[in-house]
């Protein structure tokens, strides 16, 4: 059984936890620009069925966007909410997420020690970029990172690129769709070349025909086959963490 609840740790996070106290990795799901909603909880539940605890942070709480209760979560992004969420996504900087993640990790380590043996990060679209930035900052904590249909998967500054070479450790997986207009083949080649140059271990899967947002159930281009292949990769990585 997977129990879903809402915690303040130190800000709103959705918690999906199996009925077990066995030491296992703790998984952090970094949402896409549309934020925490039922599809993200569905993803968290699916991962939690592997026997791991999963959290989905509401990074938008800092801008006054609160979840309230898990019963209040929308099934999908309402048309009237789209502009607000897009605006919040523009406001939310990578450094905001990195800083908030640090505060969250301190809280989770206190509340879940010694059950949480390490941390796993899984991100979608904007959240995929956040996973990469967080992995650079908290390399000792995150041992497995999965980035799905991310659009900006390279550090922007030489200083950041230098840190990528030294900081990112553990297993790193990128999933892309061959039909995603935001990540054409030449862009994926640049990503692969940059990680090869910096000697960072990276596995890439390009899903034939999949479009942007393919891994999230409530998005118009959801591709179940591609999402299930990503999940198989993630499940194997978690089992070895």
Buried (B, 14 or more C-beta within 10 A) or exposed (E): EBEBEBBEBEBBBBBBBBEEEEEBBBBBBBBBBBBBBBBBBBBBBBBBBBBBBBBBBBBBBBEEBEBEEBEEBBEBBEEEBEEBBEEBBEEBEBEBBBEBBBEBBEBBBEEBEEBBBBBBBBBBBBBBBBBBBBBBBBBEBBBBBBBBBBBBBBBEEEEBBEBBBEBBBBBBBBBBBBBBEBBEEEBBEEBBEBBEEBEBEBEBBBBEEBBBBBBBBBBEBBBEEBBEBBBEBBBEBBEEB
